């Protein structure tokens, strides 16, 4: 395989690696958005199946009252609907996904830039060799 073909193949693989990194970062962003939705939006809870008047619940994070933390023993149905472990799990799963995404994106981007730099250096060497050949050929 010629060096140009190898370089194009290398850039293609680096582009795919960068695309995978962007995809993983998009998944991590969706996980963060889901966690924010769980923690920041108000919600309703059915006290009975097919309840016509569900209980209104404040968001888990932005509540002044204890509705998010008091239990059913105080007549509050909001406690068990959106538990903290679910939000923390979603947030925890986003950490390795985003770390892998950053690593792949960075590796792919650096590989593409190094390949472009190597190509530029080869072109400069070619021009320098041609100039040296003209200079050397003209004086002898």
N, C-alpha and C positions, 0 to 999 in steps of 0.2 A: 504494500500500500504506500502510495506517495505521501509525502509530508502534508500536502494540501488536503488530500482526502482524509487523512488521519485527523488533521486539525478541524475540518468540518464535522467529522463524526464526534470529535471531542466536544465541540461547541453544541452539537445537537443533544448529546447526553447531559451536558451542563444545563441546557435550557429545560430539559425534562425534569432534572433535579430541582431547578428553581421553581418550576410549575408545581411540583409536588409540595414544595415548601409553602408556596402561596395557598395551595389547597388546604394544607394542614392549619395554616394560620386563619383561613376562613372558617374552618370547623371550630377552632378555638374561640374565634370571635362569636360564633353562634352559641357556643357554650356559655360565654360571658353574658351574652344577651339573655339567654334563658335564666341564668342565675339572677340577673337584675330583674327580670320579669317576676320571678318567684319572690324576691325580697321587697320590691318597690311598688307593686300594684295591689290595690284592694281586691277582695274576692268575696264570693258568697258561698255559704255552706248549707246544704239541705239537712235539716234536723231529722227528717223522716224521708223515706223514699217518695219521690214525686212531690216534694214539699212545694206548696204554692207560694209560701212566704219564707224564702231562705234567709238565714241569718247573714247580716252584713258584717264583714270583717275588714279591719284596717290592714294596711300592708304590714308585713312582718318586721320591717326595719324602721318605718316611719310612723310609729304609733305612740301616742301620748298615754293612752290607757294601757292596762295590762291585758288587753284582749288577745294579744299574740302569745302571751306567756302563761296566763291562767288556764286551768284545765276544765274539763267537763264537770268536775266536782263542784265548780262554782256556777254551773249553768252556761258555760261558754263552749260553744261548738267549734270555735275557730282553731283551737289548739292543735287538733289532730289532722287538720286538712292540709296545711303546708308546714311540714316539719323542717327544722333547721338542717338535719342531716342530709336531706335531699339537695338543698341548695349548696351545702358545703361539698357534697359528693360531686355535683356538676362542676363546681369551681375547682375542686381537686383534680378532676379528670382533664380539665383544660390545661393544667400545668405541663404534663409531659407532651401533650399534643402541640402546644405552642413552642415548647423547647425544641422538639423535633422539627417543627416547621421553620423556626428561626435557623437552626443548624443547616437544614437542606437548602433554604433560600440563600443563606450566606455563602455556603459552599458552591452552589451553582453560579451565583453572581460573581464570586471571586474567580472561579475557573474560567468563566467567559471573559472577564477582564484580563486575566493573565494570558489567555489565548490571543486576545487582540493585541496585547503588548508584545507578545512573542512575534506575531506577524509583522507588526510595525518595525521591530528590531531587525527581522530578516530583510524587510524592504530597505531599511537604512543601510544594512550591510551590503546589500546588492548594489545600491547607488555608490557607496564608498569604494567597493571593489571595482566598479566600472570607472570611477574617477581615478583610482590608483592605476588602473590598467592604461588609461589614456595618458596619465602623467608619466608613467614609466615607459610606455611605448613611444612617446614623443621625444624623450631625451636620449634614448639609446640609438 
